[in-house]
Amino acid sequence: MRSHIDNALAHPCAAPPPTRAAIAVNGSGAAEPHALLPGRLRANSRVYNPAKDKKENVPQLWRIQADRREQVESVSAGDIVGIVGLRHSVTGDTLCDPKAPIVLESIRFPETVVSMAIEPESSVERKKLSAALDMLRRQDPTFRAEENEETGQTLISGMGELHLEVIKHRLLREHKLNVKVHKPRVSYRETIARAVELSGACHRVLAGQTTFAELTLRMEPCPAQSKPLVVCRVAPDELPGNFVNAALETLEEL
């Protein structure tokens, strides 16, 4: 990670000295690693996230080296530290002095390439799974988690099958969640291929009186991506307006 930071990020002393800033590099557990650029950052201080227009508390600072962590009171330019307790910031955000706002160039992440459906082994763990996926999504910008409105499935997306396999193991290791991952359900859609015309009649006895209605419906394919259009060809004086409106509303919902 250190070599990537050295190659991709600005030199710690490249910006004007009065500015204090830390750019989030990658989320990992409770202590999220940050690379500190010009200035000094102290524990129990308050920083500003200009991208979110939110202020963040910095209750603890941890110097991270491989698996070793050492709590420190302050850090200076060039240090890579873990900040515990951030609520609004995610990978790629800039944290700075509220009196000297600055936004460093954010990291551009590639689009996901594979998606799978995920579900807990027990339905009572759905809320726990949703919270865990949200945390992983905040930590990893190349990971997506969302609910498909048409099928009701929770879909996870990543940079490959190995990436999603790692997510599955993290859910088990860090959140004690056993999950099942499988191919997403396909929501098939049907539409008409050519113009068609149908007629139908209806007889009903209401309050001792026989009611009769006849309807002719013609449907034609419309251009792709265009909004369906419903047209009534009945003269205004032939039917009561409430009858016509009820028919049009029903057709628009189809």
N, C-alpha and C positions, 0 to 999 in steps of 0.2 A: 504494500500500500504506500509506503514511504516514497519509493521511486516514482510511482504514478503521481503523487502529490507534487514532488519536486519538478516533474516534467510538465504537469498540466496547470498548476496554480501559479499566481504571481509571487514574486519574491517577497518575503515578509516585510522588507524595508522599502519596497518600491513606492508605496503610497505616501502622502504627506504625513509627518509624524503625529499631528494632533488627532488623527483618526484612530479609533479603536474598533477593530472588527474581527469577527470569527466566522468562517464559512463552514457550514455543516458538510462533512464529507460523506459519512455513511453511518446509518443507525445500526446499533448492535446491542440489544438488551437495554438495560436501564441507563447505562452510561454511553451517550452517543458521542463518537469521536468527532473532534473539530480541529481544524488547523487555524492557529491564531496568526493573524496578519498584524500590521503595525499597532503598537500600544501595549497595554497591560490589562489583564482581566483578573479580577479578584472574586473569591467566593463570597456569597451573600450580597452580590451586587445585582443591578438591574440593567438589562440590555434591551435593545429595540430591534424588531424585525420589520424593516420597511416594506418588504413584499407583502406581508400579512397585515401591516399596520397594527401590530400587537407588541406589547411589552412582555418580556420574559424574566422570571427570577432565575438566578444562578445560585442555588443553595450550596452545591458541592462541585469541586473540581477534582478530577482524578487524572494523574499521569499514567498513561497506558503504554506498556511495553510487552508485546506478545500476550501471555496470560497473566502477567503481573500488573497489579494496580496499586498506585500509591496516592493517597489523598493529599492534596496540596492547597495552600491558601491563595496563591496567585500564580499566574503564568505570564510569559512575555512573548514577543514576536518570534515565530518559528516553532513554538511548541505545538505538539499534537496532544490534545487532552480530551477527556470524557466529561460531559456536562450532564448532571443528573437533574431530572425534574422539568424538562422543557415540555410545554403543553401544546404550542401552536406550530413550532418550527419543524421542518422536515428536511430531508436530504437536499442540498443545493441552496438552501436559504442563507442569507447573510444576516449576522447579528452584529450590531454596532452600538456606539454611544448615542443615546437619544438626542444629544446636543449636536452631533455631527453625523447625520444620516448618510449612508452610502449603500449602494446596491452593487455588489460584484457580479460579474457575468455568471449566470447560472449554468449548471451542467446540462447538456442536452442528452436525453436518454432515448435509446431506440424503442420502437414500438414492439409490443409483445407478438410472438409468432405462433404460440400454441395455447389452446384453452381446454380445460377439463372441468367436469362437474364434480363438486365435492359435497359431502354430507356427513354428519356425525353418525356414529353407530347407534346413539340413543337420541331420540327427539328432544329430550330434556336439556341437551347440551347445545342446542341451536344458538341460543344467545351467547353462550361462552365462545362458540366457534366464530360467530360474527365479530365479537370483540377482539379475538385473537387475530383474525384475518385483517381487521382494520389496523391493528398495531404493526403487523408485518408489512402491510401496504405503505404505512407511513415511513417505515425504516428502509424499504426497498422500492425505489421509483420504477424499477423494471418489472414489478409485480403488480397485478391488478386483481381485484376481487369485487364482484358485483352480482346482483340478483337479476336473473332474466325474467322480465315482466310477463312474458308469454308462457313460459314453462314453469315458473316458480322455482327453478333450480338456482343454486349458488354456483357461479362460474369463477374459476381462478385462471389467470393467464400469466404466462412468463416467457422466458427466452428459450425454452426447450423443455423436453421431458425431464431431464436431469434437474433443471431448476425447480420444477414443480415437485419432484421427488424430495429435494432438499426441504422445501416448504412443508411437505407432509411430515418429514422427520422432525422438523422444528416444532410443529404443532404437538407432536407426541412428547418430545424431550422437554420443551419449555412450558407447555400449557397442559400437559397430561391429557391430550385429546386424541382418541382413536378415530380416524376418519376413513371414509371410503371414497376413492377417486375413480371416475369412469368417464367414458365419452359423453358429451352433453347430448340431451334429447333434442332432436330436430323438430322444429315447429313448422309442419308443412302448411302451405297456403294454396288455395284454389282460386281460380278466376275463370272468366268466360273467354273462349277463344274466337267466337264469332257471334254475330247478332242473332237473337232468338226472341220470339214473341209468344206469349202464353195468355190464355183467357180462363177465367174461373167465375163461378157463380156461388152465391151463399144465400140460404133460406133460414130465417130464424123466426121463432114465435116469441114476441116480447109483449107482456101485459095483454095477452089475448089477441094480439094483432100480428099478422105475418109480415115480416120485413124481408125485402129482397134486395140484393146488391150484386152487380156484375162488374168485374174489373179486368181490364186488358193491360198487360205489362210487357214492355219491350226493353230489352237490355242489349247494349252494344259495348264492345271493348273500347276503352279510352286510351289515349297516348300514355306511355310510361311516365311515371313520376307526376302525373297530373291528378288533380283532385276530382273524385267522382261527381258528376252533375246529375241532379234529379229534376226533371221537367214534367209539369202537369199540362196535358193538352185538352183538359176539360174546360169548357166555357164557364166563366164565373157564375152565370145564372142557372147552370144545370144542376149544381150540387151546393148544399150549404158549405160555407167556408170552413167550419170546424171539421167536417168530414174530409175535405181535401187536405187540411193541415195535418190531421192524424195520419193519413196515408203517406204524406210526404215525410213526416218525422220517422215513421216506421221504415221506409225505404232507405233513408239516410243512415240508419243504424245498422243496416245489413253489411 
